[in-house]
Amino acid sequence: MTETTPFNPCSRKGEIRARIATTLLHEIKSGGLTALIARSPDFYGPDARAGIPNVLVFENFAKEKSAYCLVNDSLPHSFCFTPDAARSLVALAGNEDAWNQTWHVPTTSSPPTGKEFIEMTAREFGVRPRHRVLTRPMLRVIGWFDKTVGESYEMLYQSEAEYLFDSTKFSKAFGFEPTPYADGIRITASGYRRASG
């Protein structure tokens, strides 16, 4: 996905997001609004308690439990390190030339598969990379009892194919290299270890 990838929503949430973005872009183009769009893939990082990898992987390994992966652990899936996202938003907001454009916040290219992400995280916690893949039927049942899981069910298509997020535009414009996954995972795991004493 790049900033110019056409909208092709296949979920209720996707349709709403596409309508919002289309309306915003129309207002920008007509001169009725000065704005920018900054997009991020799924995120992880220190204190990112709602991030999918934080909930399914870091929290569980911190408690010496098995991790989970959504739908398929053999596909690459882009994740954004939250400190990179925060720094990029500050940079975009403070740069007049960045307005009236769409940007992808810095996200490291060549993402790991779900299994590789889990293995890197397990190494940081010094535990075995035990994990379980949560299938669609399993998540449907869990969603009956957990509203958050139920709401995320329609977005599972993002985990059923390669999910590759390109932020080359931002990196070139701002000379910003995203944090490598190994470093981001190490920093995030360290935060969990500190929190647990």
LUMTIZA-292381 format. One record per atom (N, C-alpha, C): residue number from 0; residue in three letters; x, y, z. Coordinates in steps of 0.05 Angstrom, whole numbers, padded with zeros to 5 digits. Atoms other than C-alpha are relative to their C-alpha. Example, Ala and Ser with C-alpha at 12.3 -4.5 7.8 and 13.67 -1.06 7.14 Angstrom:
# LUMTIZA-292381
[0 ALA [00018 -00024 00000]] [0 ALA [00246 -00090 00156]] [0 ALA [00018 00024 00000]] [1 SER [-00016 -00024 -00001]] [1 SER [00273 -00021 00143]] [1 SER [-00015 00022 00014]] 
# end
This chain:
# LUMTIZA-292381
[0 MET [00017 -00024 00000]] [0 MET [00000 00000 00000]] [0 MET [00018 00025 00000]] [1 THR [-00013 -00026 00000]] [1 THR [00024 00069 -00018]] [1 THR [-00021 00021 00004]] [2 GLU [00019 -00022 -00004]] [2 GLU [-00008 00137 -00009]] [2 GLU [-00019 00003 -00023]] [3 THR [00018 -00002 00023]] [3 THR [-00038 00131 -00079]] [3 THR [-00015 -00025 -00006]] [4 THR [00016 00025 00004]] [4 THR [-00067 00061 -00073]] [4 THR [-00030 00007 00001]] [5 PRO [00029 -00007 00001]] [5 PRO [-00141 00067 -00093]] [5 PRO [-00014 -00013 00024]] [6 PHE [00017 00012 -00021]] [6 PHE [-00193 00056 -00039]] [6 PHE [-00016 -00023 -00012]] [7 ASN [00015 00023 00009]] [7 ASN [-00225 -00012 -00045]] [7 ASN [-00010 -00014 00025]] [8 PRO [00008 00011 -00026]] [8 PRO [-00261 -00024 00021]] [8 PRO [-00016 -00026 -00003]] [9 CYS [00015 00026 00000]] [9 CYS [-00287 -00094 00037]] [9 CYS [-00010 -00006 00028]] [10 SER [00011 00003 -00027]] [10 SER [-00313 -00081 00107]] [10 SER [-00015 00025 00006]] [11 ARG [00016 -00023 -00008]] [11 ARG [-00361 -00034 00142]] [11 ARG [00019 00022 00010]] [12 LYS [-00019 -00020 -00009]] [12 LYS [-00303 00001 00177]] [12 LYS [00016 00012 -00023]] [13 GLY [-00015 -00009 00023]] [13 GLY [-00265 00005 00112]] [13 GLY [-00016 00020 -00017]] [14 GLU [00018 -00018 00015]] [14 GLU [-00325 00037 00077]] [14 GLU [-00002 00027 00014]] [15 ILE [00001 -00026 -00015]] [15 ILE [-00330 00090 00132]] [15 ILE [00026 00015 -00003]] [16 ARG [-00026 -00013 00003]] [16 ARG [-00256 00105 00129]] [16 ARG [00004 00012 -00028]] [17 ALA [-00003 -00009 00028]] [17 ALA [-00258 00111 00053]] [17 ALA [-00018 00025 -00005]] [18 ARG [00017 -00023 00003]] [18 ARG [-00317 00159 00057]] [18 ARG [00012 00025 00013]] [19 ILE [-00013 -00023 -00014]] [19 ILE [-00282 00203 00108]] [19 ILE [00023 00011 -00016]] [20 ALA [-00024 -00008 00015]] [20 ALA [-00217 00204 00069]] [20 ALA [-00008 00014 -00027]] [21 THR [00008 -00011 00025]] [21 THR [-00253 00218 00003]] [21 THR [-00012 00028 00004]] [22 THR [00012 -00026 -00006]] [22 THR [-00293 00276 00034]] [22 THR [00023 00020 00007]] [23 LEU [-00022 -00018 -00008]] [23 LEU [-00229 00305 00065]] [23 LEU [00016 00008 -00025]] [24 LEU [-00016 -00006 00024]] [24 LEU [-00190 00299 -00001]] [24 LEU [-00015 00019 -00019]] [25 HIS [00016 -00017 00017]] [25 HIS [-00247 00332 -00039]] [25 HIS [00001 00029 00011]] [26 GLU [-00002 -00027 -00012]] [26 GLU [-00247 00391 00010]] [26 GLU [00027 00013 -00003]] [27 ILE [-00027 -00010 00004]] [27 ILE [-00172 00398 00005]] [27 ILE [00003 00010 -00029]] [28 LYS [-00003 -00007 00028]] [28 LYS [-00175 00398 -00071]] [28 LYS [-00016 00025 -00008]] [29 SER [00017 -00023 00006]] [29 SER [-00231 00449 -00073]] [29 SER [00009 00026 00014]] [30 GLY [-00010 -00024 -00015]] [30 GLY [-00192 00496 -00027]] [30 GLY [-00016 00007 00024]] [31 GLY [00016 -00006 -00023]] [31 GLY [-00243 00492 00028]] [31 GLY [00012 -00008 00026]] [32 LEU [-00012 00010 -00024]] [32 LEU [-00197 00461 00078]] [32 LEU [00030 -00004 -00003]] [33 THR [-00028 00007 -00001]] [33 THR [-00124 00457 00096]] [33 THR [00003 -00023 00020]] [34 ALA [-00001 00024 -00017]] [34 ALA [-00109 00388 00123]] [34 ALA [00021 -00019 -00011]] [35 LEU [-00017 00022 00010]] [35 LEU [-00066 00326 00116]] [35 LEU [-00011 -00026 00011]] [36 ILE [00007 00027 -00009]] [36 ILE [-00078 00252 00122]] [36 ILE [00026 -00015 00006]] [37 ALA [-00023 00016 -00008]] [37 ALA [-00028 00210 00160]] [37 ALA [-00010 -00028 00007]] [38 ARG [00010 00027 -00004]] [38 ARG [-00039 00135 00157]] [38 ARG [00022 -00017 00013]] [39 SER [-00018 00019 -00012]] [39 SER [-00008 00079 00198]] [39 SER [-00011 -00028 -00003]] [40 PRO [00010 00027 -00002]] [40 PRO [-00012 00004 00195]] [40 PRO [-00005 -00007 00029]] [41 ASP [00002 00008 -00027]] [41 ASP [-00024 -00036 00258]] [41 ASP [00026 00009 00015]] [42 PHE [-00023 -00011 -00014]] [42 PHE [00023 -00011 00312]] [42 PHE [00008 -00017 00025]] [43 TYR [-00010 00013 -00025]] [43 TYR [00065 -00036 00370]] [43 TYR [00020 00019 00012]] [44 GLY [-00021 -00017 -00013]] [44 GLY [00112 -00003 00420]] [44 GLY [-00004 00001 00030]] [45 PRO [00002 -00003 -00029]] [45 PRO [00124 00014 00492]] [45 PRO [-00026 00016 00007]] [46 ASP [00025 -00013 -00010]] [46 ASP [00058 00032 00527]] [46 ASP [-00022 00001 -00021]] [47 ALA [00021 00001 00021]] [47 ALA [00018 00017 00463]] [47 ALA [-00019 -00023 00008]] [48 ARG [00015 00022 -00011]] [48 ARG [-00029 -00026 00504]] [48 ARG [-00022 -00011 -00018]] [49 ALA [00022 00009 00018]] [49 ALA [-00083 -00030 00450]] [49 ALA [00011 -00011 -00026]] [50 GLY [-00011 00010 00025]] [50 GLY [-00035 -00050 00394]] [50 GLY [-00003 -00031 -00001]] [51 ILE [00005 00029 00002]] [51 ILE [-00050 -00120 00368]] [51 ILE [00025 -00016 00009]] [52 PRO [-00022 00016 -00009]] [52 PRO [00022 -00146 00377]] [52 PRO [00005 00003 00031]] [53 ASN [-00003 -00003 -00029]] [53 ASN [00023 -00116 00447]] [53 ASN [-00019 -00019 00015]] [54 VAL [00020 00017 -00014]] [54 VAL [-00041 -00152 00467]] [54 VAL [00005 -00029 -00004]] [55 LEU [-00002 00029 00006]] [55 LEU [-00028 -00218 00432]] [55 LEU [00027 -00012 00005]] [56 VAL [-00027 00011 -00002]] [56 VAL [00047 -00225 00439]] [56 VAL [00015 00010 00025]] [57 PHE [-00017 -00011 -00022]] [57 PHE [00084 -00178 00487]] [57 PHE [-00013 -00006 00028]] [58 GLU [00012 00004 -00026]] [58 GLU [00033 -00182 00544]] [58 GLU [00001 -00030 00008]] [59 ASN [-00001 00029 -00007]] [59 ASN [00030 -00258 00540]] [59 ASN [00028 -00010 00007]] [60 PHE [-00027 00009 -00007]] [60 PHE [00105 -00269 00538]] [60 PHE [00009 00013 00027]] [61 ALA [-00007 -00012 -00026]] [61 ALA [00112 -00220 00596]] [61 ALA [-00011 -00016 00024]] [62 LYS [00013 00017 -00021]] [62 LYS [00066 -00266 00636]] [62 LYS [00008 -00029 -00003]] [63 GLU [-00009 00027 00005]] [63 GLU [00103 -00328 00610]] [63 GLU [-00023 -00018 -00011]] [64 LYS [00021 00015 00013]] [64 LYS [00042 -00349 00570]] [64 LYS [00006 -00002 -00030]] [65 SER [-00003 00003 00029]] [65 SER [00035 -00370 00497]] [65 SER [-00010 00025 -00014]] [66 ALA [00009 -00023 00016]] [66 ALA [00028 -00315 00445]] [66 ALA [-00021 -00010 -00019]] [67 TYR [00020 00006 00021]] [67 TYR [-00026 -00311 00392]] [67 TYR [00007 00015 -00025]] [68 CYS [-00003 -00013 00026]] [68 CYS [-00026 -00294 00318]] [68 CYS [-00027 -00002 -00014]] [69 LEU [00026 00000 00014]] [69 LEU [-00086 -00275 00277]] [69 LEU [00001 -00014 -00027]] [70 VAL [00007 00014 00025]] [70 VAL [-00108 -00323 00222]] [70 VAL [00023 -00015 -00013]] [71 ASN [-00022 00013 00015]] [71 ASN [-00040 -00338 00190]] [71 ASN [00027 00010 00010]] [72 ASP [-00026 -00009 -00010]] [72 ASP [00030 -00336 00219]] [72 ASP [00023 -00001 -00020]] [73 SER [-00022 00003 00020]] [73 SER [00068 -00348 00154]] [73 SER [00001 00023 -00020]] [74 LEU [00000 -00023 00019]] [74 LEU [00053 -00281 00119]] [74 LEU [00013 00024 00013]] [75 PRO [-00012 -00025 -00010]] [75 PRO [00092 -00216 00126]] [75 PRO [-00022 00020 00006]] [76 HIS [00020 -00019 -00008]] [76 HIS [00053 -00162 00162]] [76 HIS [00014 00025 00011]] [77 SER [-00013 -00025 -00009]] [77 SER [00075 -00089 00170]] [77 SER [-00012 00009 00026]] [78 PHE [00007 -00013 -00025]] [78 PHE [00073 -00058 00239]] [78 PHE [00016 00026 00002]] [79 CYS [-00014 -00025 -00005]] [79 CYS [00091 00013 00258]] [79 CYS [00008 00003 00029]] [80 PHE [-00010 -00004 -00027]] [80 PHE [00133 00028 00319]] [80 PHE [-00010 00027 00010]] [81 THR [00014 -00025 -00008]] [81 THR [00094 00080 00359]] [81 THR [00018 00024 00004]] [82 PRO [-00017 -00024 -00001]] [82 PRO [00153 00126 00375]] [82 PRO [00006 00012 -00027]] [83 ASP [-00004 -00010 00027]] [83 ASP [00166 00131 00300]] [83 ASP [-00025 00015 -00009]] [84 ALA [00025 -00013 00008]] [84 ALA [00093 00148 00288]] [84 ALA [-00003 00027 00013]] [85 ALA [00002 -00026 -00015]] [85 ALA [00094 00202 00342]] [85 ALA [00019 00021 -00011]] [86 ARG [-00019 -00019 00011]] [86 ARG [00157 00234 00315]] [86 ARG [-00008 00010 -00028]] [87 SER [00007 -00008 00027]] [87 SER [00130 00234 00244]] [87 SER [-00024 00019 00001]] [88 LEU [00023 -00019 -00001]] [88 LEU [00064 00268 00264]] [88 LEU [00009 00028 00008]] [89 VAL [-00011 -00026 -00007]] [89 VAL [00103 00323 00298]] [89 VAL [00014 00013 -00024]] [90 ALA [-00014 -00010 00023]] [90 ALA [00147 00331 00236]] [90 ALA [-00020 00010 -00021]] [91 LEU [00020 -00008 00020]] [91 LEU [00086 00333 00190]] [91 LEU [-00015 00025 00008]] [92 ALA [00016 -00023 -00009]] [92 ALA [00047 00382 00232]] [92 ALA [00016 00026 -00002]] [93 GLY [-00016 -00024 -00001]] [93 GLY [00106 00430 00235]] [93 GLY [00012 00008 -00027]] [94 ASN [-00011 -00005 00027]] [94 ASN [00122 00429 00160]] [94 ASN [-00022 00009 -00019]] [95 GLU [00022 -00010 00017]] [95 GLU [00077 00474 00117]] [95 GLU [-00001 -00014 -00027]] [96 ASP [00000 00014 00026]] [96 ASP [00098 00437 00054]] [96 ASP [-00013 -00028 00001]] [97 ALA [00012 00027 -00003]] [97 ALA [00070 00372 00083]] [97 ALA [-00031 00001 -00001]] [98 TRP [00030 -00002 -00001]] [98 TRP [-00002 00398 00087]] [98 TRP [-00012 -00004 -00028]] [99 ASN [00016 00005 00024]] [99 ASN [-00055 00381 00036]] [99 ASN [00011 -00024 -00016]] [100 GLN [-00010 00025 00012]] [100 GLN [-00023 00313 00023]] [100 GLN [-00008 -00023 00018]] [101 THR [00003 00025 -00015]] [101 THR [-00030 00241 00045]] [101 THR [00027 -00011 00005]] [102 TRP [-00026 00011 -00008]] [102 TRP [00028 00209 00082]] [102 TRP [-00004 -00027 00014]] [103 HIS [-00002 00025 -00016]] [103 HIS [00045 00140 00108]] [103 HIS [00022 00005 00020]] [104 VAL [-00020 -00005 -00020]] [104 VAL [00081 00146 00174]] [104 VAL [00022 -00022 -00002]] [105 PRO [-00022 00018 00005]] [105 PRO [00149 00113 00177]] [105 PRO [-00004 -00029 00011]] [106 THR [00004 00028 -00006]] [106 THR [00144 00037 00176]] [106 THR [00022 -00016 -00015]] [107 THR [-00022 00015 00011]] [107 THR [00202 -00010 00165]] [107 THR [-00009 -00018 -00023]] [108 SER [00007 00018 00022]] [108 SER [00201 -00046 00098]] [108 SER [00008 -00028 00006]] [109 SER [-00006 00028 -00004]] [109 SER [00207 -00121 00091]] [109 SER [-00007 -00010 00027]] [110 PRO [00009 00008 -00026]] [110 PRO [00165 -00138 00151]] [110 PRO [00003 -00030 00005]] [111 PRO [-00001 00028 -00006]] [111 PRO [00172 -00205 00187]] [111 PRO [-00028 -00013 -00003]] [112 THR [00025 00015 -00002]] [112 THR [00119 -00259 00184]] [112 THR [-00009 00001 00029]] [113 GLY [00009 00001 -00027]] [113 GLY [00076 -00268 00245]] [113 GLY [00017 -00018 00017]] [114 LYS [-00017 00018 -00015]] [114 LYS [00118 -00327 00266]] [114 LYS [00027 00012 00006]] [115 GLU [-00026 -00013 -00004]] [115 GLU [00183 -00288 00257]] [115 GLU [-00002 00022 00021]] [116 PHE [00004 -00021 -00020]] [116 PHE [00156 -00229 00297]] [116 PHE [-00002 -00013 00028]] [117 ILE [00003 00014 -00025]] [117 ILE [00136 -00277 00353]] [117 ILE [00027 -00012 00009]] [118 GLU [-00026 00011 -00008]] [118 GLU [00205 -00311 00352]] [118 GLU [00019 00022 00009]] [119 MET [-00018 -00022 -00009]] [119 MET [00242 -00244 00357]] [119 MET [-00009 00009 00027]] [120 THR [00010 -00009 -00026]] [120 THR [00197 -00224 00415]] [120 THR [00007 -00020 00022]] [121 ALA [-00006 00021 -00020]] [121 ALA [00207 -00290 00451]] [121 ALA [00029 00001 00008]] [122 ARG [-00028 -00003 -00007]] [122 ARG [00282 -00281 00447]] [122 ARG [00005 00022 00020]] [123 GLU [-00004 -00023 -00018]] [123 GLU [00277 -00214 00482]] [123 GLU [-00010 -00006 00028]] [124 PHE [00010 00007 -00026]] [124 PHE [00237 -00245 00538]] [124 PHE [00014 -00025 00012]] [125 GLY [-00014 00024 -00009]] [125 GLY [00281 -00307 00542]] [125 GLY [-00019 -00023 00004]] [126 VAL [00019 00021 -00002]] [126 VAL [00222 -00353 00531]] [126 VAL [-00001 -00015 -00026]] [127 ARG [00005 00015 00025]] [127 ARG [00204 -00407 00480]] [127 ARG [-00021 00015 -00016]] [128 PRO [00019 -00015 00016]] [128 PRO [00166 -00378 00421]] [128 PRO [-00027 -00016 -00004]] [129 ARG [00026 00015 00002]] [129 ARG [00102 -00417 00437]] [129 ARG [-00022 00020 -00009]] [130 HIS [00022 -00017 00009]] [130 HIS [00043 -00389 00400]] [130 HIS [-00022 -00017 -00013]] [131 ARG [00023 00014 00012]] [131 ARG [-00025 -00408 00373]] [131 ARG [-00012 00019 -00021]] [132 VAL [00014 -00016 00020]] [132 VAL [-00058 -00383 00309]] [132 VAL [-00030 00000 00005]] [133 LEU [00029 -00003 -00005]] [133 LEU [-00128 -00356 00321]] [133 LEU [-00014 00000 -00027]] [134 THR [00014 00002 00025]] [134 THR [-00171 -00379 00263]] [134 THR [-00026 00016 00000]] [135 ARG [00025 -00014 00002]] [135 ARG [-00233 -00345 00237]] [135 ARG [-00022 -00012 00018]] [136 PRO [00021 00012 -00018]] [136 PRO [-00281 -00395 00271]] [136 PRO [00005 00005 00029]] [137 MET [-00007 -00004 -00028]] [137 MET [-00244 -00388 00337]] [137 MET [-00007 00029 00008]] [138 LEU [00004 -00028 -00006]] [138 LEU [-00247 -00312 00333]] [138 LEU [-00030 00007 -00001]] [139 ARG [00029 -00005 00001]] [139 ARG [-00321 -00313 00315]] [139 ARG [-00012 -00007 00027]] [140 VAL [00011 00009 -00026]] [140 VAL [-00336 -00352 00379]] [140 VAL [00009 00019 00022]] [141 ILE [-00011 -00018 -00021]] [141 ILE [-00290 -00308 00422]] [141 ILE [-00015 00027 -00001]] [142 GLY [00014 -00026 00004]] [142 GLY [-00325 -00247 00392]] [142 GLY [-00028 00001 00013]] [143 TRP [00026 00001 -00014]] [143 TRP [-00391 -00270 00423]] [143 TRP [00002 00009 00029]] [144 PHE [-00004 -00006 -00028]] [144 PHE [-00361 -00259 00491]] [144 PHE [00017 00025 00005]] [145 ASP [-00018 -00023 -00003]] [145 ASP [-00310 -00203 00478]] [145 ASP [-00007 00019 -00023]] [146 LYS [00009 -00020 00020]] [146 LYS [-00337 -00141 00443]] [146 LYS [00023 00010 -00018]] [147 THR [-00023 -00010 00015]] [147 THR [-00268 -00117 00422]] [147 THR [00008 -00020 -00022]] [148 VAL [-00006 00021 00020]] [148 VAL [-00253 -00183 00386]] [148 VAL [-00022 -00001 -00020]] [149 GLY [00023 00000 00019]] [149 GLY [-00323 -00182 00356]] [149 GLY [00002 00022 -00020]] [150 GLU [-00003 -00023 00017]] [150 GLU [-00311 -00113 00328]] [150 GLU [00023 -00003 -00020]] [151 SER [-00023 00003 00017]] [151 SER [-00245 -00133 00298]] [151 SER [-00003 -00022 -00021]] [152 TYR [00004 00024 00017]] [152 TYR [-00272 -00195 00263]] [152 TYR [00000 00008 -00030]] [153 GLU [00003 -00007 00028]] [153 GLU [-00290 -00159 00198]] [153 GLU [00027 00010 -00012]] [154 MET [-00026 -00010 00011]] [154 MET [-00218 -00133 00192]] [154 MET [00020 -00022 -00003]] [155 LEU [-00018 00022 00002]] [155 LEU [-00187 -00202 00191]] [155 LEU [00012 -00005 -00027]] [156 TYR [-00011 00002 00027]] [156 TYR [-00177 -00198 00116]] [156 TYR [00028 00012 -00001]] [157 GLN [-00027 -00012 -00001]] [157 GLN [-00115 -00156 00134]] [157 GLN [00021 -00020 00008]] [158 SER [-00019 00021 -00009]] [158 SER [-00084 -00219 00163]] [158 SER [-00001 -00025 -00018]] [159 GLU [00003 00024 00017]] [159 GLU [-00104 -00267 00107]] [159 GLU [00016 00003 -00026]] [160 ALA [-00018 -00005 00023]] [160 ALA [-00056 -00238 00055]] [160 ALA [00023 00016 00010]] [161 GLU [-00022 -00018 -00008]] [161 GLU [00010 -00202 00056]] [161 GLU [-00010 00028 00005]] [162 TYR [00009 -00027 -00008]] [162 TYR [00000 -00135 00090]] [162 TYR [00025 00018 00000]] [163 LEU [-00025 -00014 00004]] [163 LEU [00055 -00090 00063]] [163 LEU [-00006 00030 -00003]] [164 PHE [00005 -00028 -00002]] [164 PHE [00056 -00016 00080]] [164 PHE [00025 00015 -00008]] [165 ASP [-00024 -00014 00010]] [165 ASP [00103 00031 00042]] [165 ASP [00000 00029 00009]] [166 SER [-00003 -00028 -00009]] [166 SER [00127 00096 00074]] [166 SER [00024 00014 -00012]] [167 THR [-00023 -00012 00014]] [167 THR [00181 00113 00024]] [167 THR [-00002 00030 -00003]] [168 LYS [00005 -00029 00004]] [168 LYS [00150 00181 00011]] [168 LYS [00010 00016 00024]] [169 PHE [-00007 -00015 -00024]] [169 PHE [00159 00203 00083]] [169 PHE [00030 -00002 00005]] [170 SER [-00029 00003 -00005]] [170 SER [00229 00174 00090]] [170 SER [00017 00018 -00018]] [171 LYS [-00015 -00017 00019]] [171 LYS [00253 00211 00027]] [171 LYS [-00004 00029 00007]] [172 ALA [00005 -00029 -00005]] [172 ALA [00220 00277 00046]] [172 ALA [00013 00010 00026]] [173 PHE [-00010 -00009 -00026]] [173 PHE [00244 00278 00118]] [173 PHE [00026 -00013 00008]] [174 GLY [-00025 00013 -00007]] [174 GLY [00307 00235 00116]] [174 GLY [-00003 -00017 00025]] [175 PHE [00006 00014 -00024]] [175 PHE [00276 00190 00168]] [175 PHE [00000 -00030 -00005]] [176 GLU [-00001 00030 00003]] [176 GLU [00294 00116 00174]] [176 GLU [-00016 -00012 00023]] [177 PRO [00015 00013 -00021]] [177 PRO [00242 00075 00212]] [177 PRO [00017 -00018 00017]] [178 THR [-00014 00018 -00019]] [178 THR [00264 00035 00272]] [178 THR [-00002 -00029 -00010]] [179 PRO [00002 00028 00008]] [179 PRO [00283 -00036 00251]] [179 PRO [-00016 -00016 00020]] [180 TYR [00018 00016 -00017]] [180 TYR [00236 -00089 00278]] [180 TYR [00015 -00011 00024]] [181 ALA [-00014 00011 -00023]] [181 ALA [00290 -00121 00321]] [181 ALA [00004 00020 00022]] [182 ASP [-00004 -00021 -00020]] [182 ASP [00304 -00055 00356]] [182 ASP [-00026 00008 00013]] [183 GLY [00026 -00007 -00012]] [183 GLY [00231 -00037 00365]] [183 GLY [-00010 -00021 00019]] [184 ILE [00008 00022 -00017]] [184 ILE [00216 -00105 00393]] [184 ILE [00016 -00001 00026]] [185 ARG [-00017 00000 -00024]] [185 ARG [00275 -00101 00441]] [185 ARG [-00009 00023 00019]] [186 ILE [00008 -00023 -00016]] [186 ILE [00253 -00032 00466]] [186 ILE [-00027 -00005 00013]] [187 THR [00026 00006 -00010]] [187 THR [00181 -00054 00474]] [187 THR [00001 -00022 00022]] [188 ALA [-00003 00021 -00020]] [188 ALA [00199 -00118 00511]] [188 ALA [00013 00010 00025]] [189 SER [-00013 -00011 -00023]] [189 SER [00245 -00079 00556]] [189 SER [-00020 00016 00018]] [190 GLY [00020 -00015 -00015]] [190 GLY [00187 -00034 00576]] [190 GLY [-00018 -00019 00016]] [191 TYR [00017 00020 -00014]] [191 TYR [00145 -00095 00594]] [191 TYR [00016 -00012 00024]] [192 ARG [-00016 00012 -00022]] [192 ARG [00202 -00125 00635]] [192 ARG [00003 00020 00023]] [193 ARG [-00002 -00021 -00021]] [193 ARG [00211 -00059 00673]] [193 ARG [-00026 00002 00016]] [194 ALA [00026 -00003 -00013]] [194 ALA [00137 -00055 00687]] [194 ALA [-00006 -00024 00019]] [195 SER [00005 00024 -00017]] [195 SER [00136 -00126 00716]] [195 SER [00021 -00004 00021]] [196 GLY [-00020 00001 -00021]] [196 GLY [00197 -00113 00759]] [196 GLY [00022 -00020 -00007]] 
# end
